[in-house]
């Protein structure tokens, strides 16, 4: 295949701006598939968690064979990237495989925090954007204003004249049409996305690489198969890669090992097909390499030269992972030892480049650092579904010392709220050391942007939704390391801690109804030291939620009234991580998420408190 026929494109955008939906239309309208081959929406979001949450977590590769109106055939490699800031490590490494980017921007929301981040990474890799203003069918569409925002953002990021002269395509991924003109409904006849295909062919450069140079392949993604083991996915930057060829694998530290390619797989539609060779500029999957990792270079044994490795920004948040030492350990999961935990985290490090793991205080603890709460929460959710049981501590940010000053991660926070909720939101953010950067009115809502310490985002979402009656929309992304802005208050309320092990009774909960909000319901199994509710005051209290009504042989003077209990507060995994304090843990098992104290008995908690006071 001639290099002029290859196009490598990455799709980048803020979360929920329609990347995966637009890729669906590119696949459907390529002419490569029968109508019954592609079913459902968000075809590339194949991971169960992606389906459940409606987000892209892992970058995906697919390839389209496209024939233009003149009969020219093109092989277009497409990489769909995540939109959440917590998964930006996926974005950074896969941009190495692209020669251009489709920058999707919502026709109403405009540029958002993650838009800035992904665009800055694309420009740093020398990639020129094709701007796609998506969701043009929305009633509040403001295409001209969004286009100006994109231009201002490029100027702000220091883009050169070549990048500022960007092509623009107007589209509706949901309705399946694209146009070079700013129209708000499908053209006559229903429309198609040919305008987007043509923009890719015209404006994304073909790989300008040397086919006769010594082999260089950069591995950017790792896949795994139970049949063939590790599979390295990357791009051929120089030379030609052939099946059965001997190569030298150069890792990120410069270590070299001789290996042989067993199979070569070229991306074809949603799958892969086995080929004998991959030409320069194309993206492929390599089978048969025993030791291969992200950032490695596959080179010619006669002239082994490494390519610049993948660089990823450092994590900003960390928490403790430790074995589950509670009374109910092993009842639901099958992986409960520190060895199981260590092996699983080591496996995750092979493909999750934004993750860092180090030893904790004891042999059964590990310090795990990531990009954010969602990043670490997805890892925990995957582990519990695989059968792991573990406990995790309160997430905390990673501080740095720069020029003798204590520095902390600062995030750019974007919030859209009803206009009448601005006061409570400003109060809430002010208490968390946030600084207002921008504010504007968009219809009946107000759009505000803040510079806020990453510490201030922990536990913010639930309080923000409460303050705005559930109407707030917030997004954030890492901005920089700035000076420490001072202490931020923690949880206001104390908790109710179980004093007995057993089954929760309705009688006990009815007696405690006036003390606060419960986290358990009748029939739940609890143990001593488990957090079973939120106290209405700022102090922790011990409670007995397994207490049963005493029965006697004396007839009561009045009939027992029917007990009507309030529904308990159910915490998701991320909400539980945001809720706990330093002396508490979240117990994560395949079937249950529990909150507990680090020290299960009250005497142990008092003893630990005294030690802390003496240490200070």
VOGU-3710 file (C-alpha; in Angstrom, 3 decimals, decimal comma):
1> xxxxxxxxxx> 0,000/0,000/0,000  1,441/3,379/-1,000  1,952/5,845/1,823  -0,287/8,430/0,069  -3,222/6,100/0,704  -2,739/6,069/4,482  -4,235/8,633/6,871  -3,738/8,456/10,646  -6,239/10,559/12,592  -7,066/10,944/16,300
11> xxxxxxxxxx> -10,374/12,305/17,557  -10,078/14,549/20,614  -12,661/16,559/22,532  -14,100/17,444/25,901  -16,275/14,783/27,519  -19,744/14,292/25,996  -19,082/16,399/22,906  -19,897/13,437/20,651  -16,629/11,769/19,612  -17,751/8,133/19,739
21> xxxxxxxxxx> -21,137/8,895/18,162  -19,429/10,608/15,230  -17,062/7,643/14,780  -20,184/5,454/14,600  -21,350/7,466/11,584  -17,933/7,291/9,904  -18,060/3,505/10,248  -21,677/3,200/9,086  -21,231/5,436/6,042  -17,853/4,135/4,906
31> xxxxxxxxxx> -19,508/1,462/2,769  -17,325/-1,169/4,412  -20,039/-2,815/6,501  -23,418/-4,376/5,890  -26,298/-2,625/7,712  -26,729/-5,534/10,139  -23,027/-5,625/11,112  -23,085/-2,446/13,192  -25,728/-2,529/15,913  -26,455/-0,097/18,719
41> xxxxxxxxxx> -24,836/3,218/19,562  -21,267/4,053/20,616  -19,955/0,934/18,883  -16,362/1,464/20,015  -17,353/1,709/23,697  -17,207/-2,064/24,141  -16,045/-2,132/27,771  -18,964/-2,876/30,169  -18,069/0,113/32,347  -18,055/2,372/29,277
51> xxxxxxxxxx> -21,515/1,116/28,354  -22,867/1,626/31,869  -21,446/5,107/32,406  -21,764/6,388/28,854  -18,115/7,501/28,715  -14,972/6,458/26,872  -12,295/5,117/29,241  -9,804/3,412/26,914  -8,584/4,678/23,550  -9,751/2,518/20,640
61> xxxxxxxxxx> -8,273/1,798/17,220  -10,279/1,113/14,088  -9,610/1,446/10,359  -11,845/2,484/7,480  -11,417/1,788/3,782  -12,795/4,887/2,063  -13,242/5,491/-1,657  -13,749/9,115/-2,770  -15,861/10,292/-5,695  -12,886/10,001/-8,069
71> xxxxxxxxxx> -12,368/6,345/-7,180  -9,238/6,795/-5,052  -9,002/4,314/-2,175  -7,711/5,312/1,277  -6,887/3,404/4,452  -7,872/5,682/7,364  -6,669/4,666/10,841  -8,879/6,269/13,491  -8,095/6,515/17,199  -11,028/7,382/19,475
81> xxxxxxxxxx> -9,759/8,959/22,706  -11,360/9,510/26,152  -12,783/12,909/27,040  -12,438/12,838/30,843  -9,385/14,555/32,297  -8,676/11,524/34,491  -7,927/9,424/31,379  -5,777/11,985/29,600  -2,843/9,580/29,869  -4,608/7,578/27,151
91> xxxxxxxxxx> -4,750/10,700/24,972  -1,101/11,629/25,375  0,361/8,330/24,217  -1,965/7,599/21,282  -1,363/11,036/19,742  2,047/9,653/18,789  0,308/7,483/16,205  -1,563/10,332/14,478  -0,680/12,814/11,731  -3,695/15,020/12,380
101> xxxxxxxxxx> -6,591/15,455/14,817  -10,305/16,027/14,587  -11,083/18,528/17,356  -14,768/18,157/18,237  -16,460/21,094/19,947  -20,087/21,198/21,057  -22,053/23,867/19,150  -23,605/25,063/22,435  -21,021/24,385/25,167  -18,052/25,633/23,135
111> xxxxxxxxxx> -14,505/25,169/24,408  -14,277/23,530/27,840  -11,392/22,700/30,215  -10,581/19,364/28,597  -10,749/20,959/25,135  -7,831/23,146/26,159  -5,876/20,214/27,553  -6,209/17,816/24,603  -5,605/20,598/22,087  -2,416/21,656/23,878
121> xxxxxxxxxx> -1,151/18,054/23,689  -1,989/17,877/19,969  -0,124/21,110/19,259  2,856/19,883/21,298  3,008/16,874/18,949  2,902/19,158/15,901  -0,581/18,065/14,828  -2,839/20,482/12,939  -6,510/20,305/13,961  -9,572/19,933/11,781
131> xxxxxxxxxx> -12,255/21,672/13,833  -15,602/19,873/13,847  -18,426/21,897/15,401  -20,724/19,067/16,417  -24,369/18,933/17,564  -25,407/21,656/15,109  -28,992/20,392/15,424  -29,302/21,664/19,011  -31,824/24,532/19,360  -29,378/26,772/21,262
141> xxxxxxxxxx> -26,685/26,370/18,589  -24,151/29,240/18,480  -21,696/28,122/15,829  -20,096/31,537/15,180  -19,402/32,169/18,840  -17,934/28,676/19,301  -15,714/29,127/16,242  -14,342/32,360/17,739  -13,718/30,558/21,042  -11,684/27,873/19,247
151> xxxxxxxxxx> -9,599/30,511/17,451  -8,974/32,410/20,719  -7,991/29,151/22,421  -5,466/28,354/19,686  -3,977/31,837/19,996  -3,838/31,472/23,773  -1,994/28,149/23,390  0,602/29,726/21,102  -0,396/27,947/17,889  1,540/28,894/14,748
161> xxxxxxxxxx> 0,038/30,389/11,599  -0,312/26,958/9,999  -2,478/25,667/12,879  -4,516/28,892/13,030  -5,533/28,394/9,398  -7,687/25,418/10,334  -10,501/23,900/8,256  -13,990/23,780/9,796  -16,691/21,148/9,355  -20,192/21,503/10,803
171> xxxxxxxxxx> -21,850/18,237/11,803  -24,506/16,366/13,716  -23,128/13,006/14,790  -26,513/11,869/16,060  -28,279/12,614/12,754  -25,334/11,485/10,620  -24,495/14,486/8,465  -21,603/16,898/7,966  -21,286/20,068/5,911  -18,772/22,747/5,044
181> xxxxxxxxxx> -21,467/25,364/5,704  -22,940/26,289/9,131  -26,360/24,685/8,643  -28,548/23,527/11,528  -30,449/20,677/9,904  -29,699/17,890/7,460  -29,430/18,876/3,781  -32,018/17,704/1,257  -32,061/13,930/0,992  -30,867/13,352/4,589
191> xxxxxxxxxx> -27,188/14,235/4,148  -24,034/12,250/4,913  -20,574/12,694/6,423  -18,680/12,796/3,121  -17,603/16,373/3,880  -15,760/15,062/6,939  -14,106/12,240/4,974  -12,992/14,731/2,322  -11,558/17,069/4,993  -9,522/14,196/6,437
201> xxxxxxxxxx> -8,144/13,249/3,003  -7,353/16,849/2,076  -5,985/18,288/5,311  -4,409/15,353/7,190  -0,962/14,792/5,669  0,086/11,386/4,467  2,958/9,912/6,546  6,179/11,526/5,329  8,544/8,748/6,347  11,344/6,747/4,740
211> xxxxxxxxxx> 10,524/3,204/3,733  14,178/2,326/3,036  15,459/3,509/6,455  16,279/1,084/9,296  13,186/-0,233/11,062  11,651/1,827/13,878  8,283/0,980/15,467  6,992/2,858/18,533  4,711/0,832/20,827  1,954/3,021/22,321
221> xxxxxxxxxx> -0,649/0,483/23,521  -0,563/-3,005/25,028  -3,261/-5,604/24,443  -3,443/-9,123/25,871  -4,795/-12,437/24,611  -5,087/-15,668/26,579  -3,882/-17,522/23,465  -0,860/-15,478/22,309  -0,003/-13,377/25,369  1,033/-9,721/25,128
231> xxxxxxxxxx> 0,315/-7,817/21,918  2,125/-4,566/21,159  0,194/-1,932/19,194  2,121/0,875/17,546  3,113/2,725/14,417  5,880/2,028/11,917  7,919/5,240/11,742  10,665/3,926/9,472  11,351/0,843/7,374  9,007/-2,078/6,821
241> xxxxxxxxxx> 7,916/-4,598/9,443  7,513/-8,190/8,249  6,040/-11,303/9,813  8,788/-13,575/11,207  11,321/-10,724/11,236  13,981/-10,509/13,960  13,880/-7,216/15,865  15,589/-5,554/18,813  13,260/-4,297/21,528  14,600/-1,119/23,213
251> xxxxxxxxxx> 12,699/-0,186/26,385  12,341/3,252/27,970  15,489/2,718/30,067  17,602/1,760/27,041  17,728/-1,979/27,771  17,786/-4,157/24,665  16,515/-7,663/23,942  16,432/-9,673/20,732  12,990/-10,954/19,742  11,096/-12,215/16,716
261> xxxxxxxxxx> 7,734/-11,164/15,307  5,368/-14,143/15,200  2,341/-12,430/13,629  1,427/-9,042/12,197  -2,139/-7,735/12,413  -3,436/-4,746/10,459  -6,501/-2,862/11,681  -9,453/-3,535/9,432  -12,831/-2,038/10,349  -13,549/-2,896/13,976
271> xxxxxxxxxx> -11,192/-5,874/13,965  -7,759/-6,964/12,753  -6,572/-9,161/9,912  -3,303/-11,025/9,616  -0,844/-9,667/7,015  2,706/-10,473/5,944  4,049/-6,911/6,135  3,235/-3,447/7,436  4,553/-0,504/5,463  5,934/2,713/6,878
281> xxxxxxxxxx> 3,323/5,055/8,331  0,734/2,384/9,115  -0,545/1,252/12,532  -0,386/-2,413/13,474  -0,524/-5,005/16,243  2,561/-7,187/16,808  2,228/-10,705/18,248  5,001/-12,884/19,671  7,057/-10,412/21,686  7,734/-11,767/25,167
291> xxxxxxxxxx> 8,853/-8,505/26,709  7,220/-5,424/25,249  5,876/-2,360/26,999  4,420/1,054/26,214  7,134/3,412/24,984  9,372/0,606/23,642  10,950/0,786/20,190  11,186/-2,201/17,847  14,353/-1,582/15,824  16,525/-3,147/13,124
301> xxxxxxxxxx> 19,104/-5,507/14,722  21,790/-4,170/12,366  21,094/-0,536/13,289  19,067/-0,331/16,527  18,064/3,290/17,148  15,358/4,134/19,710  12,582/6,624/19,068  11,701/9,260/21,717  9,646/7,428/24,324  6,128/8,295/25,411
311> xxxxxxxxxx> 6,083/11,000/28,072  3,079/11,315/30,355  2,289/14,006/32,936  2,751/12,999/36,556  -0,180/11,857/38,746  -1,782/14,413/41,057  -3,770/12,198/43,468  -2,863/9,142/45,536  -4,462/6,763/48,006  -3,619/3,646/49,999
321> xxxxxxxxxx> -4,640/0,206/48,716  -4,456/-2,495/51,387  -5,767/-5,993/52,026  -9,232/-6,368/53,497  -8,757/-7,269/57,164  -12,426/-6,887/58,157  -14,524/-9,647/59,768  -16,300/-10,463/56,495  -13,124/-10,990/54,446  -13,344/-13,744/51,826
331> xxxxxxxxxx> -17,139/-14,040/51,865  -17,611/-12,455/48,426  -14,237/-12,270/46,689  -11,636/-14,842/45,732  -8,520/-12,606/45,607  -7,837/-11,337/49,137  -4,080/-11,590/49,811  -1,352/-8,994/49,376  0,234/-11,187/46,696  -2,954/-11,063/44,630
341> xxxxxxxxxx> -3,099/-7,287/45,098  0,555/-6,807/44,120  0,227/-8,922/40,971  -2,944/-7,120/39,868  -1,402/-3,674/40,298  1,734/-4,810/38,426  -0,486/-5,982/35,561  -2,302/-2,626/35,509  0,999/-0,763/35,266  1,731/-2,530/31,968
351> xxxxxxxxxx> -0,983/-0,604/30,124  -2,035/2,253/32,433  0,838/4,672/31,917  -0,686/7,422/34,087  -0,635/5,145/37,164  2,188/4,939/39,720  2,499/2,269/42,442  4,906/2,204/45,378  5,139/0,455/48,728  3,023/1,613/51,653
361> xxxxxxxxxx> 3,643/1,729/55,392  3,364/-2,037/55,786  3,868/-5,143/53,690  0,124/-5,331/53,025  -0,225/-1,711/51,794  0,463/-0,026/48,465  0,473/3,658/47,594  -1,332/4,099/44,255  -1,205/7,440/42,430  -3,306/8,493/39,457
371> xxxxxxxxxx> -4,742/11,432/37,537  -7,901/11,812/39,596  -10,655/10,170/41,566  -12,422/8,771/38,493  -9,150/7,309/37,204  -8,558/5,392/40,448  -12,264/4,640/40,881  -12,424/2,876/37,508  -9,427/0,730/38,513  -11,160/-0,239/41,770
381> xxxxxxxxxx> -14,421/-0,988/39,963  -12,621/-3,269/37,518  -10,838/-5,035/40,371  -14,020/-5,694/42,348  -15,675/-7,134/39,234  -12,711/-9,437/38,798  -13,231/-10,831/42,318  -10,831/-8,728/44,421  -11,465/-7,662/47,995  -9,487/-4,718/49,375
391> xxxxxxxxxx> -9,662/-1,579/51,497  -8,687/1,897/50,301  -7,927/5,043/52,226  -8,890/8,669/51,758  -7,588/10,169/48,490  -5,134/13,032/48,904  -3,242/15,241/46,479  0,473/15,008/45,782  2,403/18,065/46,939  5,728/19,218/45,502
401> xxxxxxxxxx> 8,518/21,439/46,764  9,581/23,888/44,030  12,170/26,600/44,792  11,639/26,041/48,505  7,872/26,599/48,274  5,128/24,093/48,941  3,223/23,638/45,699  -0,056/21,832/45,055  -1,974/20,817/41,905  -4,379/23,483/40,672
411> xxxxxxxxxx> -7,335/22,533/38,482  -9,446/24,564/36,062  -13,079/23,992/36,992  -16,009/24,759/34,696  -19,526/24,921/36,179  -22,914/25,530/34,525  -25,723/26,285/36,992  -29,139/27,992/36,979  -28,767/31,738/37,461  -30,569/31,680/40,823
421> xxxxxxxxxx> -28,053/29,161/42,223  -24,975/31,334/41,705  -24,847/32,519/45,322  -24,609/29,081/46,977  -22,097/27,925/44,337  -19,851/30,954/44,883  -19,996/30,378/48,662  -19,174/26,691/48,247  -16,200/27,361/45,960  -14,967/30,253/48,103
431> xxxxxxxxxx> -14,721/27,937/51,107  -12,502/25,672/48,984  -9,990/28,420/48,095  -11,241/28,755/44,501  -10,678/31,892/42,438  -13,214/33,011/39,826  -11,590/33,353/36,392  -14,547/33,826/34,046  -18,314/34,229/34,253  -20,922/34,634/31,533
441> xxxxxxxxxx> -24,635/34,074/30,972  -25,813/31,401/28,557  -29,588/31,538/28,317  -31,123/30,752/31,704  -27,838/29,346/33,023  -24,604/30,902/34,207  -21,235/29,558/33,066  -18,394/30,017/35,539  -14,751/29,000/35,450  -12,616/28,726/38,574
451> xxxxxxxxxx> -9,005/28,079/39,460  -9,273/25,691/42,402  -6,871/23,447/44,359  -7,332/19,770/43,524  -7,972/19,236/47,262  -11,092/21,361/46,945  -12,607/19,044/44,339  -12,739/16,048/46,682  -16,343/15,774/47,826  -17,409/18,840/45,820
461> xxxxxxxxxx> -19,728/17,171/43,318  -22,309/15,906/45,848  -22,395/19,237/47,709  -22,688/21,134/44,438  -25,649/19,024/43,324  -27,318/19,569/46,700  -26,814/23,350/46,489  -28,311/23,537/42,991  -31,137/20,964/43,346  -29,257/18,569/41,085
471> xxxxxxxxxx> -28,900/20,950/38,118  -25,178/21,727/38,255  -22,851/20,475/35,502  -19,146/20,504/36,356  -15,952/19,555/34,532  -12,349/20,021/35,538  -8,841/19,397/34,265  -5,323/19,789/35,633  -3,865/23,266/35,045  -0,582/23,672/36,913
481> xxxxxxxxxx> 1,232/23,352/40,209  0,659/26,527/42,222  1,441/27,788/45,704  -0,340/26,151/48,619  -3,556/28,107/49,264  -4,096/27,172/52,895  -6,192/24,619/54,767  -9,589/23,503/53,481  -12,244/22,224/55,864  -13,197/18,562/55,728
491> xxxxxxxxxx> -16,481/16,775/56,327  -18,828/18,742/58,555  -20,802/15,859/60,082  -19,617/12,979/62,181  -20,590/9,357/61,625  -22,433/6,574/63,421  -20,211/3,567/64,112  -21,625/0,098/64,747  -20,789/-1,441/68,130  -22,089/-4,951/67,405
501> xxxxxxxxxx> -21,822/-7,506/64,596  -24,992/-8,944/63,118  -28,055/-8,201/61,007  -29,540/-4,695/60,946  -33,057/-4,495/62,402  -35,860/-2,079/61,593  -36,452/-1,564/65,325  -32,891/-0,296/65,873  -33,003/2,020/62,847  -36,333/3,474/64,002
511> xxxxxxxxxx> -34,744/4,356/67,345  -31,867/6,097/65,537  -33,982/7,923/62,933  -33,620/11,273/64,682  -29,829/11,038/64,992  -29,022/11,449/61,297  -29,029/9,778/57,876  -28,542/6,009/57,740  -26,289/4,228/55,239  -27,708/0,733/55,866
521> xxxxxxxxxx> -31,157/-0,844/55,759  -32,881/-3,718/57,618  -31,405/-7,081/56,679  -27,890/-5,796/55,949  -25,011/-7,555/57,676  -22,739/-5,185/59,621  -19,737/-5,582/61,904  -18,155/-3,754/64,808  -16,397/-0,622/63,545  -18,455/-0,286/60,350
531> xxxxxxxxxx> -19,858/3,175/59,547  -23,635/2,783/59,350  -24,838/6,381/59,169  -24,056/10,096/59,173  -24,538/11,864/62,490  -26,501/15,114/62,534  -23,717/16,675/64,648  -19,981/17,032/64,087  -18,976/14,172/66,419  -18,810/10,413/65,908
541> xxxxxxxxxx> -21,147/8,269/68,029  -21,282/4,513/68,678  -24,650/2,922/67,846  -26,197/-0,528/68,005  -28,060/-1,163/64,737  -28,607/-4,887/65,392  -30,651/-4,314/68,571  -33,913/-6,283/68,642  -37,125/-5,434/70,458  -37,382/-7,279/73,753
551> xxxxxxxxxx> -40,272/-9,723/73,837  -42,160/-10,530/77,053  -45,233/-12,539/77,950  -47,025/-9,356/79,025  -49,643/-7,959/76,644  -48,877/-4,419/75,498  -51,425/-1,731/76,321  -51,293/-0,413/72,770  -50,745/-2,111/69,435  -47,304/-1,605/67,903
561> xxxxxxxxxx> -47,360/1,078/65,217  -46,010/0,300/61,775  -42,365/1,371/61,464  -41,786/3,653/58,462  -38,103/4,230/57,795  -36,442/6,759/55,567  -34,625/5,320/52,579  -30,902/4,916/53,342  -28,302/6,966/51,532  -26,618/4,753/48,936
571> xxxxxxxxxx> -23,047/5,744/48,098  -21,368/4,912/44,802  -17,702/3,939/44,876  -16,486/7,428/43,916  -18,895/9,056/46,389  -17,648/6,767/49,175  -14,026/7,700/48,401  -14,928/11,386/48,595  -16,865/10,922/51,841  -14,332/9,268/54,160
581> xxxxxxxxxx> -11,802/10,987/56,422  -8,204/10,025/57,225  -9,155/7,583/60,016  -11,597/5,710/57,775  -11,474/3,210/54,906  -13,702/2,079/52,064  -14,071/-1,702/51,940  -14,485/-2,770/48,310  -15,791/-6,260/47,521  -17,505/-7,771/44,455
591> xxxxxxxxxx> -20,955/-7,336/45,989  -20,704/-4,567/48,581  -19,156/-1,183/49,268  -18,803/-0,519/53,009  -17,374/2,356/55,030  -15,417/1,492/58,166  -13,019/2,904/60,702  -9,333/1,968/60,375  -9,433/0,781/64,000  -12,548/-1,337/64,433
601> xxxxxxxxxx> -12,938/-1,214/68,211  -13,524/1,953/70,204  -10,564/1,233/72,539  -8,216/0,886/69,553  -9,501/4,182/68,124  -8,884/5,986/71,427  -5,398/4,476/71,651  -4,588/5,600/68,075  -5,885/9,108/68,834  -3,611/9,368/71,883
611> xxxxxx> -0,598/8,272/69,827  -1,361/10,932/67,253  -1,616/13,635/69,908  1,682/12,533/71,479  3,371/12,486/68,070  2,355/16,080/67,452
//
